[in-house]
Amino acid sequence: MTDQAQHAPAATPKPAAPARAKGGSLLGLGRKDFMLLLFVAALILFAPFLLNPFPAGSAMAQFNAGYPDLMQRFVIFGIFAIGFNILFGLTGYLSFGHAAFLGVGSYAGIWMMKLLTLNVIPAIVASVVVAGLFSLVVGFISLRRSGIYFSILTLAFAMMSYALAYSVLTPITGGETGLQLKYFDPRVLDAPLEAGVTPRANLFGIDMQASTNMRFGAWIFTLNAGYYIAGVVMLIAFYLSIRLFRSPFGMMLRAVKSNQNRLNYTGISPKPYTLAAFVISGMYAGLAGGLLVAMDTQVGAERMFWTASGEVVLMTILGGAGTLIGPVLGSGFIKYFENIVSKINESTLNAWFSFLPDGLQDVVVAIIYPFVGKGWHLTLGLLFMAVVIFLPGGLVQGGQKLVTVFRRDRKSADAEKAAAEQRQTQE
């Protein structure tokens, strides 16, 4: 080897090309998140058809859920659960008082409709803003504690809010009878209504209760304007929650849930992040409250009762806390049980099992009846226990397990097919 070759400088390695993100970015989302957003959009679009699988007038029509009032509740309480999941699913802070923000948002919305206009936009904006301000106060005080003490503080605020709305603040809240729109309300942006006319919420002239029926043979499908308007709002709320989950802010909230003490040791205070999550979650609840007013222009203090707060906790855990679509599935599941299973009565059961001998029919009806109708909570409680015990990740985990089983079976079948082909080739 020559001296020139020995002393030649080594070749400078070229910098590696930056790796490209798989799937690109669609609306700022990864491919999987974008597909999930499309899936939710498809569910919202085709819900009137998917929720009415049985012909009208048939015995199974009892289980159809495609009527406007129930579909509206699906999407509105889906928004409520999505917001709650931002707090509980990401930070681990369990609030038992989120119904207070739902109720405050509802009261703010109906007062905007009474004083300003029947257009739902100002009412929804006021609901979000007022609920956000109220949650800022509640969160600032409650987040001084964590664990069960935080939960008890939020529950105390919710019950105080309920008591104030029910009695002390009767001139503002209507007390026991609640508030509803009247034709003589002083709406400054709307023309006066004629005496006796029932005020109806609208979106730039589109009546929120307007519906169109489509008939296909024995099936009747109802397309409701208010449902689709609420569905668009829910889709936007779901998109924003995805962006929040995937953001650095969402990562900080997961760090709070994972190990708050370790986060403190790094010199980062978790309180601003948890307070921001609490306020965002409260604003989602206020948005749901404003939409409830837009669909049903009557507000009562019962929306702030502790059972409403417990309901959103059940929705989130049942669907899958910390997942994106879990709260949506959980809210739909619970609202379906509340509105469908609760309507099954003893005469309905007798009609279903009329083909059995009289003695056996009475026994079967007596066994099933405690779990339906007024006893639907018992069925829901048993299902909730089963989910917590066998599927801690909620309905989302159950779906993931089913997908894994199908994939495993498919891989096994492909492997057996490949082995058989190899044997045939060798022969």
JOSULHU-V67012 format. One record per helix or strand of 2 or more residues. SS is the DSSP state (h for helix, s for strand). FROM is the first residue (numbers start at 1). LEN is the number of residues. If there is no record, write none. Layout:
SS/FROM/LEN  SS/FROM/LEN
This chain:
h/3/4  h/31/20  h/59/5  h/68/24  h/99/17  h/120/23  h/147/22  h/170/4  s/179/2  s/202/2  s/206/2  s/211/6  s/219/6  h/225/21  h/248/11  h/260/6  h/271/25  s/298/2  h/301/4  h/306/14  h/326/14  h/341/3  h/346/7  h/358/12  h/373/18  h/394/33
